Amino acid sequence: MALTRPVRDPAQWHVDELRPADHEAWSRLHRGYLDFYESPRPSEVSAVVWSWLLDPAHELEALVVRSRPGAEPVGLAHYRPFPRPLHGSTACFLDDLFVARQARGTGAVDALLAALQERCRERGWTHVRWVTRAGNATAQRTYDRLAVRTELVTYDLDAAPSPR
């Protein structure tokens, strides 16, 4: 029996705001994301991120993708504004993007990114920027189809003093 590929149809998905009632489903999705990036303290990290997402004064926001309005989320996008001094504008930084395995390849990511583009237009943000792991070839195939890959190289400088 031949395996059939899922049909990519962003229109079949409903994207909206994260709600407090989504906590359990969001936790599973966030745990999958943290596991992929090998987070050493997933429970602690999830608790902090959830508190940020529920705090209207915090800059981090979330969109979720559902099969229909009111259904359990199958994907998440955590994002925030970031200033672009080189351009004198504000853009959107997509910190986290994750879709459950069963929804991959169906257009759920396309729907999340399209909703995020719309959110940017509403707020006057110029574009969406994100980074992904260099070895994440599956995601990069989708990103390469939807966005422009930049030549930027990312660095992290730990704020803690290093032992000498």
Stockholm file with secondary structure:
# STOCKHOLM 1.0

chainA/1-164         MALTRPVRDPAQWHVDELRPADHEAWSRLHRGYLDFYESPRPSEVSAVVWSWLLDPAHELEALVVRSRPGAEPVGLAHYRPFPRPLHGSTACFLDDLFVARQARGTGAVDALLAALQERCRERGWTHVRWVTRAGNATAQRTYDRLAVRTELVTYDLDAAPSPR
#=GR chainA/1-164 SS CCCCCCCCCGGGCEEEECCGGGHHHHHHHHHHHHHHTTCSCHHHHHHHHHHHHHCTTSSCEEEEEESSTTSCEEEEEEEEEEEETTTTEEEEEEEEEEECGGGTTTTHHHHHHHHHHHHHHHHTCCCEECCCCTTCHHHHHHHHHHSCCCCCCCCCCCSSCCCC
#=GC SS_cons         CCCCCCCCCGGGCEEEECCGGGHHHHHHHHHHHHHHTTCSCHHHHHHHHHHHHHCTTSSCEEEEEESSTTSCEEEEEEEEEEEETTTTEEEEEEEEEEECGGGTTTTHHHHHHHHHHHHHHHHTCCCEECCCCTTCHHHHHHHHHHSCCCCCCCCCCCSSCCCC
//
